[in-house]
Amino acid sequence: MLTIFARCRVHYDGRAKSELGSGDRVIIIKPDGAFLIHQSKKREPVNWQPPGSFVTVGERDGVIILRSVRRKPKETLEVELEEVYLVSLFKAEDYEELALTGSEAEMAEMIFGNPELIEPGFKPLFREKQIGHGIVDILGRDRDGNLVVLELKRRKADLHAVSQLKRYVEALSREHGNVRGILVAPSLTSGAKKLLEKEGLEFRKVQPPKREKLGKGRQKTLF
């Protein structure tokens, strides 16, 4: 992975055209051909080329030119390096794929493994149960045999989550009589709490599971 801190100009020609005047920027070139140019503000790169682009380096009128070409669609990004402050080349070893933790699916798995998180005697029966008005995250029964709908949210639940739960409970009540609805989330907005109480629905505070971080660093560091 090549990282360059430099004062540069940027020219793009492809589906549109753009010019970026002289300024201090960070240029990142990845082994897969991804080419990113960052300014000192904002999160997104100001110019970029996707993986699969072909990167070359050359010289024009005494100025070093970095050139990235994307074939389909045809796009060209040229960077004129006016002054280079720092160049670093790092052989990165990273074979992992992103695994989302703390998702609603993992919350459901956690509840199936430990139903007491909801209440004593709760028995989960179905996960992602399709009903006429949508998909119920978890459908189960309480210790008295009543049907229970769980609506899971991995973050603070809002009015929309309550409305969703209400819709599922009303749909199932027409067929099964008494149906309880429980919103499961780490926290609630004040509006969601008021609407839950008004509609006779319930809330259980449950934090999504977190995966422990494993450190396997093999790179040598300065400190």
Secondary structure, DSSP 8 states (H G I E B T S, - for coil): -EEEEEEEEEEEESSSEEEEEEEEEEEEE-TTS-EEEE-SSSSS-SEEE-TT-EEEEEEETTEEEEEEEETTTTEEEEEEEEEEEEEEE------------S-HHHHHHHHHH-GGGT-TT-EEEEEEEEETTEEEEEEEE-TTS-EEEEEE-SS-B-HHHHHHHHHHHHHHHHHHS-EEEEEEES-B-HHHHHHHHHHT-EEEE-------------S----
